[in-house]
Each structure stands twice: as structure tokens, then as C-alpha cells.
């Protein structure tokens, strides 16, 4: 019993002493130390690029010490890093008002100027981009390439006009046919020859052999005696050939001597479509004759060679009445070739190749004479395409097409 009582009183004593003892006082928080901790933490987060955590740390520091300008400045910097310029401005303005710090106020003023200028710059940039876009040509839909028109049915379209050659092989373009028609329209319908005979314009198409026909014209009259048609000289060549250069048709100037009667004949020259124009109907004593060779390709005529045969009939007797002027020896000294004697006269000849006289006494006479003959042999005539301009042979088997009929056919009218 005594033992129990002793324990009981011991417990009571201890409880009494505990109740009488004073509670220890709580030490005040060191706010300066907490602010610095939060500020340093924010600076570290900011340097690491952890901007959201930096913002929380600086806001905590400001809450601890709203009068410290450094925390506002760093908080504004963190907001700028996130791209929130408006929050950065609010932070600077709030800090300047709360702390009275002049530097914060200056920073706030500059930030507001920057933000106020941004809409104007943005608007100018937008206007500039719109101007550039407006200045750039609008992308146009590429037009569809027009379908190539079908090639004319020339055998049908030209069936009512004169066409020399294989009309089924005609490859004439629409541009060429229009150019030929335009050229015909510029020519007078009639001409009057030296005898007063009225001649009318005649037209035909001639295929040289490649399918690209040339336009051929002449002025012809109908004989009042037998009704036949004959071509007149205009002024020295009865037939004219027209070529096409891709845009217009033009009269091709065949080489010949004025006053001669050229014969035009198509054929092949050196295996290509060609043309032979002859100056003079025949080689006569004391006369001259020229042979001009051309190639023809796609409406174009190209001169190849011009050969001339010169003939002389020179007195070689002793009668003083006839012994005037140059002698046979003078001709021989000048490079003429002796052909034969005809009584008191000598027949002499001289050749000319592309303007160069081939003299009989030249060292290269044989070579040039051989070249002369080779050129002449290179032409193979087509007898079906021969147009003789001599007075006796220049008769049309039938009248060619009138200018109006040819124009209508060329245009498909």
C-alpha cells in the first residue's frame, strides 16, 4: 500500500511541475534571408532557362519584400523570356509604383513605347507584304494550247485551180497559202504589151518535188486568130516565181540577160529538187546563152551556178572592107577558143563560170571546162514541168487560173 501511494504522489508531482513550467518563445522569421533565398533561386532558374519556376521564385520574393526593386526587374525579365511582353510591362509599372525606383519607371516607359510601336510596325509589315503580293503578277492559269488546225485537204481545196505536180503530196502550210493569196491581190489584173494586146494575170502552183509548191504567175493573152493562149514578156521574162520566207511571199529574181527568152524547167540538181533557167533559146553563132541552176527546198530557191556560153563570128579574110575591129588573133589572145572556120569567118567560143571567164590559154582550162560540164550534167530535167518562154514555144496548153480563183482556193473559200 505504501509503495502504491509513493508512486501516485510521484506522478502528481511531476504533472504539477510540468504545468507550472512556461512554454518557450517562437523566434521571429528572418524575412531578409527568405527574400534572398527566393531571389537567388529565381536567378538560378532564369539562367537555366526554367522561366516558369523563375517567375514563381521572384513572385515569392516580392511577396516577402514588395519594396525591393531587383525582384521586379528580374520578374519582368523572366516574363520577357516567355514572350509575355504585357506581363513584363505590368511588372515594371507595379514595381515602379511600389518601390518608387526611378530605373524601374524608366524601364516601364521604354517597354510601353516598344509595345505601342509594335502594332504600327506590324501594320506596316502587313501592308508591305500585301504590296509585294499585289506587285507580283497573279499566277495565271496556263492557257491550254490550242489544238493544231487540221491540215487542209489540198487535193479537194485546189481541185479547181492549176497545180503542176503531185497534188496528193502537197504539204503547203496555211501561212504560205495566205501569203501567196496576199501577193496575188497586189498584182494588177491586166497588162498591155507593146503591140497593144491586153494580157490578163494567170496563176498556178508548181511543186518542185518536195511537196512545198511555189506560186508561178504570168500575163497571157488569147489569140484572136486560133484561140490559143500565149505568155507575154514582162518585160523580158514571161514567168515569175514566188517564194515564201515564213511570213510573206516575194518575187524571186531569176538571173537572166535582159532581152532574152528564158526557159524555166524543174527537175533535180545533184539529187535535190532543182530548177534550171535558160538565157536564150539556142546557142547561135555570135550569140550567148546562159544556164542558171538552182536548188529548191521548202518554198526557197537558192542559186548554185550560173554558166554562160559566149559565141563570136569573126572575119578572117583579106578584104580591107571587112578587116575592121578586132581580129581572130585578138580574140584568141583574149582567151577565146577556136571552134571552126566558116568561109572567111571563124567561129569562136568562150565560157564563163559564176562570173569567172574560162580562157583557153589558162593553165587550168581543162579543169574549169570539166567543172563547167559537170555542173551542166548535174541537172536532170523533168519534161512535165518545162515552161518555155521563147515566142514560138511560150504557148499555154490551157489558160491558168485567174487571180480571183487562185485566191479563193488558197483560202478555202
DRENKEZA-863844 format. One record per residue (C-alpha): y, x, z; residue number from 1; residue in one letter. Coordinates in Angstrom, 3 decimals, always signed. Last residue first. Example, Ala and Ser with C-alpha at 12.3 -4.5 7.8 and 13.67 -1.06 7.14 Angstrom:
BEGIN
[[-1.060 +13.670 +7.140] 2 's'],
[[-4.500 +12.300 +7.800] 1 'a'],
END
This chain:
BEGIN
[[+29.902 -13.407 -149.940] 413 'x'],
[[+27.616 -10.576 -148.895] 412 'x'],
[[+30.453 -8.096 -148.649] 411 'x'],
[[+29.130 -5.795 -151.375] 410 'x'],
[[+28.223 -8.830 -153.490] 409 'x'],
[[+31.713 -10.317 -153.233] 408 'x'],
[[+33.359 -7.004 -154.047] 407 'x'],
[[+31.073 -6.498 -157.062] 406 'x'],
[[+31.808 -9.967 -158.436] 405 'x'],
[[+35.563 -9.548 -158.018] 404 'x'],
[[+35.592 -6.097 -159.652] 403 'x'],
[[+33.624 -7.370 -162.617] 402 'x'],
[[+30.072 -6.186 -163.010] 401 'x'],
[[+29.042 -4.021 -165.930] 400 'x'],
[[+29.199 -5.196 -169.524] 399 'x'],
[[+25.998 -4.708 -171.486] 398 'x'],
[[+24.451 -1.785 -173.298] 397 'x'],
[[+27.739 -0.059 -172.666] 396 'x'],
[[+28.917 +2.038 -175.569] 395 'x'],
[[+30.190 +5.536 -174.951] 394 'x'],
[[+27.856 +7.022 -177.549] 393 'x'],
[[+30.156 +7.107 -180.571] 392 'x'],
[[+33.331 +7.988 -178.716] 391 'x'],
[[+31.564 +10.502 -176.451] 390 'x'],
[[+31.353 +9.498 -172.813] 389 'x'],
[[+27.598 +9.434 -172.454] 388 'x'],
[[+26.341 +7.892 -169.250] 387 'x'],
[[+22.804 +9.002 -168.533] 386 'x'],
[[+20.803 +7.491 -165.696] 385 'x'],
[[+17.591 +6.480 -167.482] 384 'x'],
[[+17.347 +9.953 -169.007] 383 'x'],
[[+16.928 +11.504 -165.577] 382 'x'],
[[+17.768 +15.144 -166.119] 381 'x'],
[[+16.093 +18.173 -164.515] 380 'x'],
[[+18.705 +20.763 -163.585] 379 'x'],
[[+17.509 +24.194 -162.560] 378 'x'],
[[+17.268 +25.304 -166.215] 377 'x'],
[[+21.047 +25.517 -166.536] 376 'x'],
[[+21.249 +27.617 -163.385] 375 'x'],
[[+18.508 +29.964 -164.645] 374 'x'],
[[+20.315 +30.366 -167.979] 373 'x'],
[[+23.540 +31.557 -166.376] 372 'x'],
[[+21.610 +33.741 -163.953] 371 'x'],
[[+19.888 +35.426 -166.922] 370 'x'],
[[+23.240 +35.980 -168.607] 369 'x'],
[[+24.550 +37.454 -165.384] 368 'x'],
[[+21.607 +39.859 -165.127] 367 'x'],
[[+21.747 +40.803 -168.785] 366 'x'],
[[+25.488 +41.378 -168.647] 365 'x'],
[[+25.324 +43.569 -165.557] 364 'x'],
[[+26.603 +46.701 -167.320] 363 'x'],
[[+29.362 +44.729 -168.989] 362 'x'],
[[+29.636 +45.100 -172.767] 361 'x'],
[[+28.715 +41.504 -173.499] 360 'x'],
[[+31.272 +40.214 -171.065] 359 'x'],
[[+30.371 +37.444 -168.606] 358 'x'],
[[+33.684 +35.887 -167.629] 357 'x'],
[[+33.900 +34.828 -163.976] 356 'x'],
[[+35.294 +31.323 -163.355] 355 'x'],
[[+32.054 +29.922 -161.958] 354 'x'],
[[+30.066 +31.620 -164.753] 353 'x'],
[[+31.880 +32.126 -168.068] 352 'x'],
[[+30.071 +32.955 -171.290] 351 'x'],
[[+31.458 +34.369 -174.537] 350 'x'],
[[+30.440 +33.660 -178.120] 349 'x'],
[[+31.279 +34.926 -181.611] 348 'x'],
[[+30.624 +33.513 -185.053] 347 'x'],
[[+31.886 +35.880 -187.703] 346 'x'],
[[+33.729 +34.817 -190.839] 345 'x'],
[[+33.830 +36.120 -194.398] 344 'x'],
[[+30.568 +34.408 -195.255] 343 'x'],
[[+29.149 +33.064 -191.979] 342 'x'],
[[+28.089 +36.048 -189.944] 341 'x'],
[[+26.121 +35.646 -186.727] 340 'x'],
[[+26.233 +35.661 -182.919] 339 'x'],
[[+28.421 +38.596 -181.885] 338 'x'],
[[+29.103 +38.553 -178.167] 337 'x'],
[[+32.643 +38.619 -176.782] 336 'x'],
[[+33.532 +41.285 -174.246] 335 'x'],
[[+37.182 +41.924 -175.041] 334 'x'],
[[+36.281 +44.835 -177.285] 333 'x'],
[[+34.118 +42.466 -179.314] 332 'x'],
[[+37.014 +40.064 -179.695] 331 'x'],
[[+39.347 +42.832 -180.824] 330 'x'],
[[+36.657 +44.035 -183.206] 329 'x'],
[[+36.476 +40.630 -184.788] 328 'x'],
[[+40.160 +40.848 -185.442] 327 'x'],
[[+43.027 +39.281 -183.558] 326 'x'],
[[+45.976 +37.828 -185.441] 325 'x'],
[[+46.367 +37.927 -189.189] 324 'x'],
[[+43.900 +39.079 -191.781] 323 'x'],
[[+43.675 +35.754 -193.568] 322 'x'],
[[+46.430 +36.365 -196.130] 321 'x'],
[[+45.521 +40.017 -196.176] 320 'x'],
[[+42.162 +39.173 -197.772] 319 'x'],
[[+39.712 +41.788 -196.527] 318 'x'],
[[+37.103 +39.673 -194.725] 317 'x'],
[[+36.170 +39.286 -191.053] 316 'x'],
[[+37.853 +36.001 -190.138] 315 'x'],
[[+36.983 +34.842 -186.602] 314 'x'],
[[+35.155 +31.702 -185.527] 313 'x'],
[[+35.131 +31.755 -181.725] 312 'x'],
[[+32.926 +29.979 -179.156] 311 'x'],
[[+33.278 +29.784 -175.366] 310 'x'],
[[+30.413 +28.423 -173.309] 309 'x'],
[[+31.408 +27.498 -169.759] 308 'x'],
[[+29.215 +27.131 -166.702] 307 'x'],
[[+30.409 +25.494 -163.493] 306 'x'],
[[+28.079 +25.803 -160.532] 305 'x'],
[[+27.177 +24.003 -157.294] 304 'x'],
[[+29.832 +21.344 -156.677] 303 'x'],
[[+29.015 +18.956 -153.855] 302 'x'],
[[+28.974 +15.172 -154.172] 301 'x'],
[[+28.677 +13.046 -151.017] 300 'x'],
[[+27.379 +9.467 -150.722] 299 'x'],
[[+24.374 +10.534 -148.654] 298 'x'],
[[+23.470 +13.619 -150.686] 297 'x'],
[[+24.410 +14.584 -154.241] 296 'x'],
[[+24.100 +18.060 -155.760] 295 'x'],
[[+26.397 +19.117 -158.550] 294 'x'],
[[+26.176 +20.980 -161.841] 293 'x'],
[[+29.009 +21.424 -164.307] 292 'x'],
[[+28.246 +22.299 -167.906] 291 'x'],
[[+31.145 +23.265 -170.104] 290 'x'],
[[+31.551 +23.369 -173.830] 289 'x'],
[[+33.945 +25.286 -175.987] 288 'x'],
[[+34.971 +25.186 -179.621] 287 'x'],
[[+35.387 +27.796 -182.348] 286 'x'],
[[+31.962 +26.995 -183.743] 285 'x'],
[[+30.792 +23.780 -182.144] 284 'x'],
[[+28.897 +23.296 -178.938] 283 'x'],
[[+28.357 +19.590 -178.508] 282 'x'],
[[+29.835 +16.542 -176.829] 281 'x'],
[[+32.373 +18.415 -174.762] 280 'x'],
[[+32.564 +19.030 -171.041] 279 'x'],
[[+29.254 +17.996 -169.507] 278 'x'],
[[+28.805 +16.566 -166.015] 277 'x'],
[[+25.386 +17.081 -164.478] 276 'x'],
[[+24.459 +15.380 -161.232] 275 'x'],
[[+21.918 +16.060 -158.569] 274 'x'],
[[+19.360 +14.698 -156.159] 273 'x'],
[[+17.578 +17.795 -154.850] 272 'x'],
[[+14.747 +19.848 -156.418] 271 'x'],
[[+16.973 +22.696 -157.588] 270 'x'],
[[+19.208 +20.112 -159.268] 269 'x'],
[[+17.666 +16.698 -159.792] 268 'x'],
[[+18.744 +13.918 -162.148] 267 'x'],
[[+21.935 +12.079 -162.935] 266 'x'],
[[+23.823 +12.371 -166.192] 265 'x'],
[[+27.530 +12.207 -166.889] 264 'x'],
[[+28.817 +13.050 -170.376] 263 'x'],
[[+32.315 +14.358 -170.599] 262 'x'],
[[+34.435 +13.794 -173.670] 261 'x'],
[[+37.046 +16.497 -173.743] 260 'x'],
[[+40.818 +16.027 -173.842] 259 'x'],
[[+41.397 +17.628 -170.489] 258 'x'],
[[+38.653 +20.047 -169.580] 257 'x'],
[[+36.156 +18.977 -166.981] 256 'x'],
[[+35.591 +19.148 -163.247] 255 'x'],
[[+34.719 +15.826 -161.641] 254 'x'],
[[+37.408 +14.709 -159.221] 253 'x'],
[[+35.648 +12.323 -156.788] 252 'x'],
[[+37.535 +9.088 -156.229] 251 'x'],
[[+37.527 +8.211 -152.539] 250 'x'],
[[+35.841 +5.635 -150.336] 249 'x'],
[[+36.892 +5.391 -146.710] 248 'x'],
[[+35.461 +5.905 -143.252] 247 'x'],
[[+32.148 +7.764 -143.353] 246 'x'],
[[+33.171 +10.016 -146.230] 245 'x'],
[[+32.144 +7.644 -149.054] 244 'x'],
[[+32.103 +8.756 -152.701] 243 'x'],
[[+33.485 +7.164 -155.849] 242 'x'],
[[+32.572 +8.257 -159.389] 241 'x'],
[[+34.799 +7.611 -162.390] 240 'x'],
[[+33.641 +7.169 -165.960] 239 'x'],
[[+35.672 +7.266 -169.175] 238 'x'],
[[+37.052 +10.757 -168.673] 237 'x'],
[[+40.150 +11.901 -170.567] 236 'x'],
[[+42.795 +9.385 -169.524] 235 'x'],
[[+41.024 +7.196 -168.537] 234 'x'],
[[+39.053 +7.242 -171.773] 233 'x'],
[[+37.847 +3.763 -172.737] 232 'x'],
[[+34.313 +2.502 -172.274] 231 'x'],
[[+32.750 +0.408 -175.015] 230 'x'],
[[+31.362 -3.116 -175.082] 229 'x'],
[[+29.732 -4.691 -178.137] 228 'x'],
[[+30.998 -7.989 -179.622] 227 'x'],
[[+30.490 -6.904 -183.231] 226 'x'],
[[+34.001 -6.939 -184.662] 225 'x'],
[[+36.327 -7.852 -181.796] 224 'x'],
[[+34.786 -5.018 -179.788] 223 'x'],
[[+34.713 -5.745 -176.089] 222 'x'],
[[+36.750 -3.426 -173.932] 221 'x'],
[[+35.844 -1.182 -171.046] 220 'x'],
[[+37.560 +0.378 -168.046] 219 'x'],
[[+35.218 +2.422 -165.908] 218 'x'],
[[+33.850 +2.452 -162.398] 217 'x'],
[[+30.951 +4.008 -160.517] 216 'x'],
[[+30.282 +3.478 -156.803] 215 'x'],
[[+27.735 +5.912 -155.452] 214 'x'],
[[+24.430 +4.728 -154.064] 213 'x'],
[[+22.701 +6.101 -150.968] 212 'x'],
[[+18.979 +5.630 -151.697] 211 'x'],
[[+18.300 +9.335 -152.187] 210 'x'],
[[+17.842 +9.368 -155.978] 209 'x'],
[[+21.345 +9.362 -157.408] 208 'x'],
[[+21.538 +5.583 -156.878] 207 'x'],
[[+24.320 +4.250 -159.092] 206 'x'],
[[+26.348 +1.149 -158.225] 205 'x'],
[[+28.351 -0.522 -160.979] 204 'x'],
[[+31.929 -1.568 -161.664] 203 'x'],
[[+33.960 -2.622 -164.733] 202 'x'],
[[+37.739 -2.956 -164.868] 201 'x'],
[[+39.012 -4.629 -168.003] 200 'x'],
[[+40.375 -2.987 -171.150] 199 'x'],
[[+43.218 -4.312 -173.284] 198 'x'],
[[+43.314 -2.612 -176.677] 197 'x'],
[[+46.801 -1.432 -177.591] 196 'x'],
[[+45.590 +1.530 -179.605] 195 'x'],
[[+46.549 +3.991 -176.856] 194 'x'],
[[+44.500 +2.092 -174.274] 193 'x'],
[[+45.673 -0.827 -172.138] 192 'x'],
[[+44.454 -1.194 -168.576] 191 'x'],
[[+43.146 -4.222 -166.672] 190 'x'],
[[+42.107 -5.296 -163.171] 189 'x'],
[[+44.249 -2.703 -161.456] 188 'x'],
[[+42.449 -0.767 -158.725] 187 'x'],
[[+43.186 -1.263 -155.026] 186 'x'],
[[+40.598 -4.031 -154.589] 185 'x'],
[[+37.912 -1.684 -155.878] 184 'x'],
[[+38.593 +0.775 -153.056] 183 'x'],
[[+38.268 -1.971 -150.424] 182 'x'],
[[+34.934 -3.046 -151.898] 181 'x'],
[[+33.652 +0.535 -151.836] 180 'x'],
[[+34.760 +0.909 -148.230] 179 'x'],
[[+33.045 -2.366 -147.269] 178 'x'],
[[+29.784 -1.230 -148.889] 177 'x'],
[[+30.019 +2.144 -147.154] 176 'x'],
[[+30.600 +0.597 -143.732] 175 'x'],
[[+27.733 -1.863 -144.249] 174 'x'],
[[+25.434 +1.078 -144.879] 173 'x'],
[[+23.668 +1.731 -148.180] 172 'x'],
[[+19.967 +2.462 -147.850] 171 'x'],
[[+18.857 +1.060 -151.234] 170 'x'],
[[+15.172 +1.816 -151.873] 169 'x'],
[[+14.407 -1.675 -153.214] 168 'x'],
[[+17.375 -1.197 -155.552] 167 'x'],
[[+15.569 +1.524 -157.468] 166 'x'],
[[+18.234 +2.926 -159.755] 165 'x'],
[[+21.325 +1.656 -161.565] 164 'x'],
[[+22.716 -1.460 -159.915] 163 'x'],
[[+24.784 -3.929 -161.929] 162 'x'],
[[+25.626 -7.064 -159.951] 161 'x'],
[[+23.878 -10.416 -159.437] 160 'x'],
[[+20.905 -9.172 -157.405] 159 'x'],
[[+23.107 -7.206 -155.038] 158 'x'],
[[+22.544 -9.433 -151.981] 157 'x'],
[[+18.886 -10.077 -152.751] 156 'x'],
[[+17.810 -6.488 -153.348] 155 'x'],
[[+20.310 -5.435 -150.650] 154 'x'],
[[+18.845 -7.482 -147.813] 153 'x'],
[[+21.430 -6.223 -145.401] 152 'x'],
[[+20.246 -4.185 -142.433] 151 'x'],
[[+20.095 -6.286 -139.299] 150 'x'],
[[+23.009 -5.908 -137.029] 149 'x'],
[[+22.499 -3.496 -134.179] 148 'x'],
[[+22.327 -5.359 -130.922] 147 'x'],
[[+25.416 -4.927 -128.926] 146 'x'],
[[+25.031 -2.532 -126.066] 145 'x'],
[[+25.379 -4.497 -122.920] 144 'x'],
[[+28.627 -3.890 -121.284] 143 'x'],
[[+28.482 -1.704 -118.243] 142 'x'],
[[+29.631 -3.789 -115.368] 141 'x'],
[[+32.925 -2.485 -114.397] 140 'x'],
[[+33.423 -0.424 -111.333] 139 'x'],
[[+36.982 -1.024 -110.455] 138 'x'],
[[+39.169 +1.870 -111.222] 137 'x'],
[[+40.253 +3.712 -108.110] 136 'x'],
[[+43.838 +3.011 -107.294] 135 'x'],
[[+42.895 -0.062 -105.282] 134 'x'],
[[+40.400 +1.938 -103.237] 133 'x'],
[[+42.930 +4.657 -102.607] 132 'x'],
[[+45.495 +2.054 -101.610] 131 'x'],
[[+42.994 +0.329 -99.280] 130 'x'],
[[+42.179 +3.677 -97.677] 129 'x'],
[[+45.869 +4.400 -97.244] 128 'x'],
[[+46.451 +0.927 -95.774] 127 'x'],
[[+43.592 +1.477 -93.313] 126 'x'],
[[+44.946 +4.883 -92.369] 125 'x'],
[[+48.410 +3.427 -91.936] 124 'x'],
[[+47.030 +0.620 -89.755] 123 'x'],
[[+45.040 +3.101 -87.665] 122 'x'],
[[+48.117 +5.261 -87.337] 121 'x'],
[[+50.156 +2.259 -86.255] 120 'x'],
[[+47.403 +1.115 -83.857] 119 'x'],
[[+47.148 +4.665 -82.405] 118 'x'],
[[+50.844 +5.158 -81.701] 117 'x'],
[[+50.902 +2.895 -78.647] 116 'x'],
[[+47.831 +4.663 -77.229] 115 'x'],
[[+49.407 +8.089 -77.628] 114 'x'],
[[+52.690 +6.929 -76.149] 113 'x'],
[[+50.809 +5.419 -73.187] 112 'x'],
[[+48.984 +8.703 -72.602] 111 'x'],
[[+52.239 +10.645 -72.662] 110 'x'],
[[+53.776 +8.346 -70.048] 109 'x'],
[[+50.697 +8.476 -67.808] 108 'x'],
[[+50.669 +12.281 -67.955] 107 'x'],
[[+54.331 +12.349 -66.978] 106 'x'],
[[+53.703 +9.957 -64.074] 105 'x'],
[[+50.742 +12.039 -62.934] 104 'x'],
[[+52.933 +15.153 -63.010] 103 'x'],
[[+55.627 +13.427 -60.937] 102 'x'],
[[+53.257 +12.506 -58.101] 101 'x'],
[[+54.481 +9.411 -56.216] 100 'x'],
[[+50.989 +9.179 -54.772] 99 'x'],
[[+50.156 +5.508 -55.201] 98 'x'],
[[+52.446 +4.816 -58.191] 97 'x'],
[[+51.426 +7.981 -60.069] 96 'x'],
[[+47.765 +7.342 -59.231] 95 'x'],
[[+47.890 +3.772 -60.495] 94 'x'],
[[+49.585 +4.902 -63.737] 93 'x'],
[[+47.090 +7.739 -64.232] 92 'x'],
[[+44.071 +5.534 -63.510] 91 'x'],
[[+45.355 +2.736 -65.757] 90 'x'],
[[+45.825 +5.223 -68.609] 89 'x'],
[[+42.286 +6.614 -68.219] 88 'x'],
[[+40.900 +3.087 -68.144] 87 'x'],
[[+42.689 +2.340 -71.438] 86 'x'],
[[+41.392 +5.535 -73.029] 85 'x'],
[[+37.737 +4.644 -72.399] 84 'x'],
[[+36.161 +7.252 -74.709] 83 'x'],
[[+33.628 +8.410 -72.109] 82 'x'],
[[+35.358 +11.785 -71.902] 81 'x'],
[[+38.692 +10.020 -71.485] 80 'x'],
[[+37.310 +8.193 -68.429] 79 'x'],
[[+36.286 +11.521 -66.910] 78 'x'],
[[+39.777 +12.954 -67.482] 77 'x'],
[[+41.351 +9.923 -65.786] 76 'x'],
[[+39.064 +10.479 -62.786] 75 'x'],
[[+40.087 +14.149 -62.746] 74 'x'],
[[+43.803 +13.275 -62.588] 73 'x'],
[[+43.260 +10.537 -60.025] 72 'x'],
[[+41.245 +12.909 -57.794] 71 'x'],
[[+43.960 +15.580 -58.075] 70 'x'],
[[+46.733 +13.190 -56.982] 69 'x'],
[[+45.534 +12.808 -53.390] 68 'x'],
[[+47.248 +9.808 -51.793] 67 'x'],
[[+44.340 +7.383 -52.022] 66 'x'],
[[+42.240 +9.622 -49.706] 65 'x'],
[[+38.782 +8.219 -48.903] 64 'x'],
[[+38.911 +5.598 -51.626] 63 'x'],
[[+40.224 +8.261 -53.999] 62 'x'],
[[+37.209 +10.494 -53.178] 61 'x'],
[[+34.815 +7.611 -53.770] 60 'x'],
[[+36.482 +6.900 -57.133] 59 'x'],
[[+36.105 +10.606 -57.975] 58 'x'],
[[+32.366 +10.543 -57.177] 57 'x'],
[[+31.718 +7.313 -59.117] 56 'x'],
[[+33.587 +8.650 -62.169] 55 'x'],
[[+31.621 +11.919 -62.045] 54 'x'],
[[+28.355 +9.970 -61.962] 53 'x'],
[[+29.390 +8.142 -65.173] 52 'x'],
[[+30.569 +11.380 -66.787] 51 'x'],
[[+27.429 +13.468 -66.453] 50 'x'],
[[+28.686 +16.062 -68.924] 49 'x'],
[[+27.661 +18.935 -66.641] 48 'x'],
[[+31.295 +19.957 -66.089] 47 'x'],
[[+32.164 +16.391 -65.086] 46 'x'],
[[+29.204 +16.153 -62.696] 45 'x'],
[[+30.354 +19.366 -60.978] 44 'x'],
[[+33.953 +18.167 -60.716] 43 'x'],
[[+32.769 +14.843 -59.298] 42 'x'],
[[+30.676 +16.608 -56.632] 41 'x'],
[[+33.650 +18.772 -55.722] 40 'x'],
[[+35.783 +15.651 -55.289] 39 'x'],
[[+33.165 +13.851 -53.208] 38 'x'],
[[+32.701 +16.822 -50.894] 37 'x'],
[[+36.446 +17.403 -50.698] 36 'x'],
[[+37.032 +13.787 -49.718] 35 'x'],
[[+34.276 +13.963 -47.083] 34 'x'],
[[+35.765 +17.118 -45.550] 33 'x'],
[[+39.226 +15.627 -45.353] 32 'x'],
[[+37.773 +12.447 -43.755] 31 'x'],
[[+36.219 +14.324 -40.845] 30 'x'],
[[+34.661 +11.265 -39.153] 29 'x'],
[[+35.716 +10.736 -35.492] 28 'x'],
[[+33.169 +11.817 -32.782] 27 'x'],
[[+31.250 +8.974 -31.155] 26 'x'],
[[+31.674 +9.002 -27.182] 25 'x'],
[[+28.513 +9.327 -24.946] 24 'x'],
[[+27.477 +6.201 -22.896] 23 'x'],
[[+28.287 +6.487 -19.128] 22 'x'],
[[+25.325 +6.770 -16.449] 21 'x'],
[[+25.208 +3.937 -13.864] 20 'x'],
[[+22.521 +2.028 -15.632] 19 'x'],
[[+20.321 +5.076 -15.925] 18 'x'],
[[+20.718 +5.844 -12.225] 17 'x'],
[[+19.756 +2.329 -11.279] 16 'x'],
[[+16.720 +2.361 -13.551] 15 'x'],
[[+15.533 +5.635 -11.988] 14 'x'],
[[+15.932 +4.315 -8.508] 13 'x'],
[[+14.025 +1.133 -9.226] 12 'x'],
[[+11.171 +3.171 -10.687] 11 'x'],
[[+10.997 +5.371 -7.584] 10 'x'],
[[+11.101 +2.349 -5.339] 9 'x'],
[[+8.036 +0.909 -7.013] 8 'x'],
[[+6.153 +4.184 -6.885] 7 'x'],
[[+6.703 +4.506 -3.160] 6 'x'],
[[+5.686 +0.934 -2.511] 5 'x'],
[[+2.434 +1.420 -4.385] 4 'x'],
[[+1.587 +4.514 -2.342] 3 'x'],
[[+2.355 +2.797 +0.932] 2 'x'],
[[+0.000 +0.000 +0.000] 1 'x'],
END
